[in-house]
Amino acid sequence: MKWLGSLVLALSCATALAQEGGADPQPLDSPVPRVETPEPVSQGPASLTRTDVDAWLDGFMPNAMSVADIVGAQVVVVKDGEILTARGFGYSDLEARTPVDGSGDMFRPGSISKLFTWIAVMQQVEAGRIDLDADVNTYLDFEIPDAFDAPITMRNLMTHTAGFQERLYNLIIGDPALNLSLEEFLKQAPPPSRIFPPGETPGYSNYGTALAGYIVQRVTGQGFEDYVDEHVFAPMGMERATFRQPLPAEFEPFMVNGYASASDGVAQYYELVPMSPAGSVAASGEAMGRFMIALLERNPEVMSAETWEQMYETLYPLTPPLNAMALGFWQLDKGDLRIRGHGGDTNFFHSDLNVMLDDGVGIYVTVYSTGPAGEAGALRFAVTTRFEERYFPEVTQPVGPRLDTAMEHGALVAGTYESSRTIETNFAAILRFAGQSTITQNEDGDLVFPLFGPPVVWREVEPFVWRHVGGYERMAAVLDEDGQVEYVTFEPVSPIMHLIPAPWWRTASLVTPVLILAILALLATLALWPVRAIVRWRYKRAFPLTGREALAYRAARGGIVLVFAFLLIWGLTFQTMFANLTGLGSGFISQLYIAIAAQFLLYLALAATVWNAFVVWTSAQSWFAKLWSVVIIASVAMVLFFAGTNGLLSWETSF
């Protein structure tokens, strides 16, 4: 039954795949250690000085990293045009016990790389080479297919509202032989399917950012990496930063090793990101400090002050009053504290960057190793959160009283949801099923939902707006014209993701037990086939069926064998996929073709079991035989239904 375990593993790991290598912070359902900052001794805000920040970090980071099983980290804080502090924690090389250099060592900030891409785009907007509202096909030498009677624009790409489904294939790879140039990667397969009308639903897209980077390359006539080196990194003073892959030799002495966890202790490969504009940067702590200073000072060597403000303040508030998407930046405001930022993840590095636009302050935190249960996400979120609470205490406003409508509105919102950052049209749609999130309601009428770790409580403070009890994040629900929930979203991911109610027929809490019962019924039927034969042989009994009835009986059991062959093939396919996530080659695509063709086994199985039921019901067999023939049909149909609603019957191989 190892193959069945592989299928179960595929389902259970699906959520992790959706998060791993992704760039936006996703809610984690697995518990993670809570990391708390020691309360300051004095009343009121702490003094934002190097001495105080260093003392706070020294009291917070080592213990938090130990609890989260993290190897190393960098924290960089800037203030008033200077790097206030650049601290390293843990080891850049665990085996050699080399301490992290907070200023000089290079980390992988993941999707924070996108900010450099968006700045490059806005430089070309400023130069008149890119129109934010023109069809992106205007700038491409291949075509994004039409859909929804509306073109995709650069503005859609920058706000993650192009409507693309997720692209997973070789998102991050470890084998340099599989790496492709940006142009080669974009042209090797059709674009991801468009599943939402442009401009309506945020669906965080690495592909969309890669497309934008390629457009910069096209309109400037300069390689993307060359362009960013010259026009973004150089004027910002970022000497130790690069998009280039593999890492250039001059930077290798400064690059820290990646690890899965401190307890694992095995140094990992240098991650390659074929969609490089979306996440391939390697940068030192000092370089990221220079970057934050450029953002805060609206560096005029990069863009005009007006263009900087256009990026920061062109907001797309799809869900007021929650934070929205700016042009490339996430709005992360907390009350009157105006914050823009971005998060980033590779397999082994996890980062956040926040700049307080009106205060001349920025913080960048990056950790490497993920921790056994994804604790890195909780740790990086805790660092930026506690920093802002400590030095800007106005963000810690009381939650406020619960509305009288809390019980009614909470009951309407409680349910099962699927992320708008999803896949619908190929076999990887099974990740949508496995990654469903559940919002529940407690006895007080409050909602309960995870926020980067264990479930937290959300209290309704405005109609259909909830506040995190113990924090400042907000959740909101938007209703359709019939008064039903259209979507839910919550901070800090409100700019880039919606949670859409799962249709009842795809809800895991319903489908999973029914699917298990169906498989058990098929297993029981199959298991009894040889058992009955052995019993008859032992007691010298003849097989009770003859002719057409005997043939139908055996055809039905043969059909069940085909069902399990289908599950076996997909189980092995997922096993191959998860074992080679960082380097899926042509061999996997061949295996995928076989798995896709295996759907004919289900069609044959259904035909065989239907014929068997017809024969049984038109013969003089027992009532139990007639009833069980229907159970067999229903069980095969349930497997077919599950496969069909989760992409396993799709003929699409581009994922």
N, C-alpha and C positions, 0 to 999 in steps of 0.2 A: 504493500500500500504506500510505498514511498512516493509514487507519482501523485496520489491523492494528497499527501502531505505537501507536495510542491504546489498544488493548486491552492490549498489552504494558505500556504506561505505567501503565494502571490496575492491573494486577497488581503491578508493581514498586513502585508508590506506596502500595499498600494498607496496608502496615505503618506507613508514615509517617502515613497518615490516622488509623489507630487510635491513634497516640501523640499526634499534633498536636491540641491542644485537649483532650486527656485530662488527668487530674489526677494520676495516679499515676505514679511512675517506672517506665518500662518498660526491659527490657534492650535495648540497641542493638547490632545486629549489625555496623554499619559502624564501621571503626576511627576512633577519635578521639585527638587528641594527649593523651598522658599529662601530667598537671600535677603536679609534685612540689613539696613544701614544702622549702625549705632547712632542713637539720638545725640545731637549736639548738646553739650553741657549748658551753653549759654542760651538765653531766650532770644527770639528774633532771628533774622537771617544771619548765617555765618558770613564771615568776611571772605570774599572771593580773591584770595591771595595764593601765591604758590605754596607758602607754608601751610595754609589751611587745607588746600586741595590735596597736597601730598600726604598730610597727616590723615585726612579722611580716606584717601585711597589705600594707604598702608593699613588702615584698620578694617577696610572692607574687602579688598581684592583677594589677598591670600586665602582667607577662610572661604570666601565664596567660590573661588576656583577649586579649592580642595573638595568642597561639598559637591560641586558640579563635575569633578573629574576632568578639569581643563588643564592642558599643558602650559599654555602661555597666553599673554595678552599684552596689548598696548592701549594706553589711554592718553590722548592728547587734548589739552585744553588751551584755547586761545582767548585773549582778551585785549581789547584796545590796540589791535594791530600787531600784537606780539604773541609768540608761543609762550604761554604762562608756564606750562609744564608738559613734558613728554615722558611718560613713565612706562617702563617695561616690567612685567611680572612673569614669573615662571622661567621656562627655558626655551631657547631657540633650537637647541639640539639636546634632547632629553638624555641620550646616551652619554654625550660628552659633558652634560651638566653645564652648558654654556648659557649664562643669563641672557634674557631678552634685553636688547638695547632699545629703549623707548623712542629714541630719535632716529637712529640709523638703520635698524633692522626693517626689512621689507615684509609686508603681509599682503594678503589678497582681500581687498575690500568687496569683492563680489559685485553685486548690482549697484553699489555706489558708483561704479564705473559709468553707469548710464548718465550721471550728471555731466561728465565730461563730453559725452556724445551729444546731449541736449544743448550744451553750451556751444559746441561746434555747429550744430544746426542753427542756433540763433545768430551766430556770427554770419552765416550765409543768408539768413532772413534779413539781417541788417544790411548786408551787401547787395540785397536785391536778387540773389540767385535762387532763393527758395521762397515760395508763397505758402504760408501756413494753411491756406484754405484751397489750394489747388489739388487736383487728383494726383496721388503719388505716382501713378503710371506716367505722368508727364516727365518724370525724372529717371525712370527705370528703363533698362534694356531688356526686361522681361515683363510679363503682365500679371497683375493681380486680378483674378477673374471678377467679373461683375456679380453683385449680389445686393438684394434689398433696394434696387433702383437708386443706389447712392454710392458715390465713390469714397474711398478712404483718403483722408487728407493727412498732412504732416501734423496738424493740430490733433487729429485722432490718435496718431502714433504717440505724441508727447503726453497725452492724457490717458493712454491705455484704453481708449474707447473705439479702437478699430474694429472690434468684434471678432478677432481671430480666436480660434481654439488654441489650446496649449500645444507647443511643439516639444517633444521629449527626446527624439532620436539623437543620440550622441550630444546631449546638452553639455555635458562635461566628459572629457575623455582623458585617459592616461597614457595611451600609446601614440607617440608622435607620428608614427607611420599613418595613422588614421586622420590626422589633422588636415584640414583643408583651409584654403584662403577664404576670406569672407565672401568673395564673389562665387567661388566654387561651391561653398556650402549652400548659399541661397539658390543656386541654379541646379543643384543636384536632385531636387525633389520639388513637387508642386508646393505652393504656399499652403499654410494651414487653412483648413476650411473656415469660412466666415459664418459664425453661428449667431451673432447679434447684429442688428443694424448699427452702422457707425454713429458714434456720438451719444449712444443711449445707455449702454451698460459697460461698466469698467470690467475688464478682464486682463489682468496684468500679463504683459506679453514680451518675452525676450526676443521673439521673432520680430515684433514691431520695432524694437530698438535697433536690432541688427539691420533691418531695412533702412532705418533713418541714417545709420552710419554709412551704409552703402550709397545712399543718396548724396551724402556729403562727399564721398569719394568721387561720385560721378560728376557733381557740379563743379568741383574744384580741380578735377584732373590730377589729384594727388592721392596716393595711398592713404587710407584712413589713419593708420598708425603714424605715418610721416606727418600728416596734417595736424594731428593732435599734439605731437611732439613740438612742432614749430609754433602753432597758433594758440595752444591752450597751456600745455605744461611749461613751456619756456617763459612766457610773460608772467606766469604765476610764480616762477622761481622753484618749480618742482623738479629738481635735478635728478632725484632718484625715484622716478615713476615711469612706467611703460605699459602700453597695451600689447607689446610684441610677444609672440609665442613661437618657439620655446623662449624661456627667459634669456635675454642677451648675456653673454659671458661676463661682461663688466659688472653685472648686478648679482651674479651667483653667490659671491661671498657674503652678501647681505641678506639673502633670502632665508627665512626660517623654515624649518621642516613642518609639514602638516601631519597631524595625528588624528586618529579616530577618538582616542581618549587617553588620559594620562595613565590609567591602569593598563591599557593595551600596550602603549609604549613603542609601537612600531612606526617608524617614519614612513610617510606615504609619498606617492609620486607628486610631481608638479602638475597641477590640474590645467588642462588645456580647454579653452572655451571657443569652439568654432564660430559661434555667433559673438565674436570678440567685442563689438561695441556695447553689448549687453552685460559684460562681466569679466573681462580678461585682465584688468589692471593689476599690477603689482606695484606697491608704493611704500615708502618708508613713513615712519611716524612724522618726521619733519616735513616731508612732502605733503602729507595730508593736513598738517597744521598750516602750511603755506596756502593750501587750497581753501581752507576755511577763512583765512584772512582775506583772500581774494574775493570770496563770496560776500563777506561782511563789508568790505571796503568798496564793493562794486568796481573792481579793478578796471580802470579806463583803458589799459593796454589790451584788455580782452574784448570788452564791449562797452558801449556807452551806458551811462547811468540809466537812461530811459529803457534800454533793452534789458538790463538787469531787472529793473522794476517790472517790466512786462512779464518776465519769467516768473517773478515772485508773486505778482498780484493779479495775474489773469487766472482767476479761479473758476472752477466748474462745479458749483455746489449742487450736485445731484440729490443730496439728502440733507438739506438744512435741518437743524443748525450744526450738523456734524462737519468736521474738517473735510476739505475737498482736495481735488488735484489741481495744482498749478501747472505751468508749462514745464513738465519734467520733474518738478519738485513736489514732494508731499507736504501739504499743509499740516502742521503738527501743533497748532496753536493750543495754548492752555490758558483760558481766560484772556487777559490782555497781553500775555506773553506771546509775541509773534515769532513763530518758529517755522523754519523750512528745513527739510532734511530728506534722508533716504536710508534704507536698510540694504543689506547685502548678505548673501549666503553662497558659498560653494559647498562642496561636500565636507571640507575640513576647516573653513574659515567663516566666521559669523560676525557681522559688523553693523554699527549704526553711526550715523553722522547727523547732528542737529546743530543748527546755527540760530541764535536769537538775534533776529535782524535789527532790532532797535536798541540792543544792549551791547553790541560789539563783542559778543561771547559765543564760542562754539565748543562743542565736545565731540570727539571721535573715539569710539571704542571698538576694538577688534580682538576677537579671541580665536584661538585655533585649537581644534578638536571639538567634537560635537557633544561628547558625554554619552553615557549609555542610553539615555532616554531623551535626547535632545535638549539637555539642560543649558546649552550655550545660548539658545534663544532667550530663555528666562534671565540668564546672567546679563547679557548685553542690554536687555530692556531695563533691568533693575539699575544698571549703572547710570544710564541717561536719566531715568526717572528719579532716582535718589539725588542725583546731581541737581536737577531742576528744583526738587523740593527743598534741598538744603540752601541753595543760593538764590532762589526765587520763590520764597515761601508763599507768595500770593497765589500760587497755583494750587495750594492745598485748601481750597474752599470747602466748607461743609457740604455734604451731599444734599441736604434739604429734606423736607417732609415727603412722605409717600402720598401720591395722589389717591383720591377716592376711587378712581377708575382702575387702579392697579390690578385688582383681581380680574375684572372683565377684560381689560386690554392684554394682560399677561396670558390669559387663557387662549385668546385669539392668536397670539404670537407663538406660544409653546408648540414645538413640533420638530420635524426633521427637515434639514436644509442641505442644499448642495451649493458648492462655490461656483461663482461665475467664471473663475479661472479654472477651466475644465476642458474636457475632451468629449465630443459627442459622436463623431463619425467613424471611428476605427476601434480596434480591439482594446485600446487603452482607455476607452470609456468605462471599463470596469473600475478604474481608479475613482471615477465619480461616485460609483456605488459604495466602494470601500471607504471613501473619504467623507461620507455624510456626517454632518454635525447635528447634535440634538440640543435644543433649548428646552429646559424644563421650568416649571413654576413651583415655588415652595408654598408652605401654608400661609405665609404673609402676603402672597400675591406677587412677590418679587420673582424675577427671572434668574435662572442659574445657568451659567455658560462659561466655558474655560477662557482664560486670557493668558496665553503663553505659560500654561502650566495647569494647576488644579482648577476646578470650577470656582468661579467667584459669583457674588450676588450683585444683581443689577436692580436698582429701585427706580420706579417711574417717577420722574420729577416734572415732566411736561407731558402733554398727551402724546403717547407713542414715542416718547424719548425717555430712555433709562440712563441712570448714572451708576458707574461702578462704585459700590460701597467699599470704601477704603482706598479709592483712587479718584481720578478725574476723568477717565475715559467715559465716553457716552455711546449708547447703542440706540438705534432708531429703526422703526418699522414704517414702511410706506405701503399704503393700501391702494387697491385698484378701485375702479368705479363701483364695483359690487361690494365693497367693504371687506374684501379678503386680502390677506397679506400678499403683496407683490414681491417684496424682498425685505431683508433685514441687513443692516450693516453696523459696524462698530469701529470705534477708534482703537488703534491708530491705522487700521487697514481700510477705513471708509473711502479714502481716495482711489483705491485700486481694486476693490473686490466687493461684490454683493453676495449675500446668502439667499438663494432662491428656494422656495418651498419645494421639496421633492414630491412628485406625484405619488399618491397613495400606493399605486401599483409598483413603484420602484423603491418604496421605503424599506430599508434594511431590516427594521424591527418586524416587519410583516413577511417580507420575501425570504429572509434567511431561514426561519423555522420551517416554512412551507417547503423550501428547497431541500432542507435536510430530511424532512419526512419523505419527500419524493425519492431521494437517493436511497434512503433506508428501505423503502418499499421495493425499489428495483434490486437492491442488494439481497433482500430477503427472497425475492422471487428467483434470482439467479442462484443463490446458495441452495435453495430447496430442490433445484433441478437435479444436481448430482446426488443429493441426499436421498431423494425419492428413488432414484435409480439403484442406489446401493441397497436400500431397504427391499425393493422388489427383487433384486438379485439374491439377497440373503434369504428371503422367504419364498423364493421361486414363484413370484407373481408376474403375470404378463402386464405389459404396458396397456392401460385401459383404453387408450384412444387408438383409432385406426384411420387410415385414409386421410381425407382433408382435415379432419380434426387434429390428427397427430402432426400433420405438416404445419398447421397454423400454430399449434402449441410450441413447436420447436422454432418456428419463425419468430414468434414473440420473444422467446428467450434469446435467440440470436440477435434480435433487435436491441435487447438490453445490453448485450455484449458490445454492440456498436456505440451505445450511449457512453459506456465506460471507456471505450476506445477514444471517443471524442474528448472526454475529460482528461484521459491520460495524455493525449497529444497536447492539449492546451496546458496541462500541468507542467509537462516537460518544456514547453515553449516559455512559460513564465520562469521556470527554473533557470533556463539559459539566459533569459533577459536579466534577471536579478543578479546572476553570477557575473555578468559582463556589462553592467550598466555604463562603465567608463570606456567601452570600446566595442560597440556592436557593429560587426562587419557583415559582409555579404552572406556568410554562413547562417547568421540569424535570420536574415531576410528570406533565405531559402526555407528555413524551418517555419517561418511565419506563413509562407505560401501554403505549406503542407497543413498547418493548423487551420488556415482559412478554408481550404478545400475540405477539411474534415467535417464541415457542416452537413455535407451530403450524408454522412453517417447518421445524423439525427433525423434527416428526412426519411431515410430508409427505415430507421427504427420506428418512427411514427407510423409509417405505412404498414409495417409488419404488425404492430400492436393493434392498429385499427382493424386490419383484416382478421386478426385473431379474435377480436371482440365480436366481429360480425359472425364468424363461424360459431363461436361459443353461444351467442344469443339465438342463433337459428338452429341449434342442436338441442339434444335432450340433456345437456350437462347440468350440474347442480347449480343452485342459486348462488352458492359461494363462488364457484368458478366464473359465473356471469359477473358478479360484483367485482371480483378481483381483476377480471379483464378490463373493466372500466378504470380501476385503480392504476393498472399498468399504463393505460393510455394517458391518464391524467398526470402520472409521474413523468413520463417521457415529454409530455406537453409542457410541464413545468420547467424541465431542463431547457427545452427549446425556447420557452418564453424568457427565461433568465438570460440565455445566450443572446437572444435577439434584442433585448432591452439594454444590454451592456456591451454591445459592440462586437461580440464574438461571431456574429454572422456577417459582419461587414467585409467587403472585398477590398477595402482601402488598406494599402500597405505603408503609406506615408504617415508617420506618427511623430 
